[in-house]
């Protein structure tokens, strides 16, 4: 797989998988202290403007993510990664 196609491979994921990934990202972001360390716009620009990874320098506009919204992962067995690993307790 060429580097540029590897970057955009996630764009081909089904709607279901994108929903799962977004929920997972929101769960991680909502861990205590995590949001203070995250700058997604900086990460996206740094990743997509690397010509070794993205020779066309195409930077996607979206998706817009509301990382503060409920992650809806509490219905999973073990009640989410944070609680499953014992990190909350």
Residue pairs with C-beta under 8 A, 6 or more apart in sequence:
1 9
3 52
3 53
3 54
3 55
4 53
4 54
4 55
4 56
6 53
7 47
7 48
7 53
7 54
10 21
11 60
13 21
18 63
22 63
22 65
23 71
23 72
23 73
24 71
24 73
24 81
25 65
25 67
26 65
26 66
26 67
26 68
26 69
26 70
26 71
27 71
27 73
27 80
27 81
27 82
28 34
28 81
29 35
29 38
29 67
30 67
30 68
30 71
31 82
31 87
35 67
38 67
40 65
40 67
44 59
44 60
45 59
47 53
47 54
48 54
48 57
48 58
48 59
48 60
49 57
49 59
51 57
71 80
73 80
73 81
74 80
78 84
82 88
83 89
